């Protein structure tokens, strides 16, 4: 009975002519659906991902950065380490109103500027934002 009600409303996905030809479902059907969903087991969390940090080559420094936007306020920061993994300097800034990409890029820029001020010239930059790294290495925006 439930399947018959849904067969009246086919949905075409992945077609430029996609359209919904539907009928509304009744309260009884909605209640049945909610009940069936409640019987499903909760999704299991994904397994943890092991992440390894590698020191930069001898004589160089690594800048690790991250940016974030929370409740419309952007910030970012990072850490500069030497080839033995020792912290040289950590940094943090508020950026105000901007996108997450802008926050990620500004954190990278802040790290590079700080490293230059400290006289550090051989730098490796790591960020969790593949888009920010792409913008820097390939040029342009998203």
N, C-alpha and C positions, 0 to 999 in steps of 0.2 A: 504494500500500500504506500509506504513512504517513497519507494523508488518510483512508483507511478507518478507521484506528485512532482518529482524533480525532472522526470522525463518530459514534462510539458514545458520546461524552461531550459532549453539547451544553451550552452555558453561556448562560443567559439573563441579560442585563445591563439595568439600568434599569427594572426591573419590581418592584413591591412583593412579588411572588411569586417573586423571583429564587431560583434554586436550582441546585445543581450535581448533575447526574445523571451520575456518571462511573465510569470504571473506571481502575485504575492502569495506568501505562504501564510497559513492560518496560525492562530495561537497554539493550537494542539500540535501542529507539526513543529513549530518553534520550540515548544516545551519538550517534545520528544527528542529533538536534536540536542538541546542543552543537556538532557539526561544522558544521552548516549555519549556525548563528549565528556561528561563528568565520570563515566566509567573507564575512560582511557587512563592508562598509567601516566604519571607526569613524565615529561621528557627527562632523560638522564643527562646530567651535565657532560660536556665534552671532556675527554681526558686531558690532563694538564700537558702543556707543551714545555719541553725542556729548552731553555734558552741559555746559551753560553756566551760569555763576554770574553773576547780575546784582547790581549794587550797589543798595542801598536808595536811596530818594529823598533829596535833599539835606536835611540836618538830622535824618536818622533813622539808626538803627543796625540791623544785621541779625545775628541769632543763628542760627548753623548748628549743629545738634546731631546726635549719633548715640549709640545705646546698643548694648550687645552682651552676650551671655552665652556664656562659654567654659568648658567643664568645670565647669559649675554656679556659676561666679563671674560676677556681673554687674558691669558698669562702664559709664560713659558720660562724655561730654564734649562740648566744642564750642569755637566761636570767635565772638567778637563783633567785627564790623567796622563802620567808618563808611562814609559815602556815597562816599568815594574808594577804598574797598576796603582801607584800612589796618587792620591788626589792632589792636584796642583791648586785648583780653585773650583768652587761651585758658584753658580750664578742663578738669579731669578728676577723676573720683571713682570709687572702688570702692563698689558697693552691696551686695555680699554675695550672698545667695541670694534671687533674685527672677526673675520672668519677663522675657522680652525687652520686652514692652509696658511693664512697670514701669520697666525700665532706660531705655527711650526717653523715657517721661514724666518720670522723675526728671532726666534730662539737660536736658530742656526747662525744667523748673522751676529747676534749678541755674543755667541761663543767664539766666533772667528775674530771679532773686534777685540774681545778680552784677551784672546791668545796673542794677538799682535801687540797689544799694550804690554803684555808680559814678556815680549821678545821671543815668543815661541813661533818658529817658522815652518817646521815640518809637521803638518796636521793631517789627521784622519778625522772625518766627520761621520757620525752614525746618528740616524734618526729612525723612529718607528714609522715615519710618514714616507711611504714610497712615492707619493705624489710630490712632496716637497723635494725629495732627492731628484726625481725626474725633472722638475722645473729647473733645478740648478744645473744638472748635467746635460740636459737636452735643450734647455732654454724654453722660454715661453711659459704659458700658463696651462691650466687643466684643459 
